């Protein structure tokens, strides 16, 4: 996993499979899912331009909706592992995601990576 995989993780929020899945949700939930993607795009743009305080603010906004949209935990955890190098936060976020999806191989791989980086 690397920086490119972190960006790919955000891009998955626009994959045909994901969009098809959210098309079955009530309209209000669909809107939130689309806003989630936009928020992650904004977060990445701020990160690229070195605006760390704004990155933290956007991250907190994203996580405020995460209990109803668990993919936010997964994507934010992925970004913490691969971009932000905040492994302790990544572990906490990914463990929150596991409450919703215990069978996700990607969450287990990210947790292994985060724990490995914590030990270095």
PyMOL commands that set and color helices and strands:
alter all, ss='L'
color gray80, all
select helices_A, chain A and resi 3-14+16-22+27-48+52-68+71-84+87-98+105-119
alter helices_A, ss='H'
color red, helices_A
deselect
rebuild
show_as cartoon
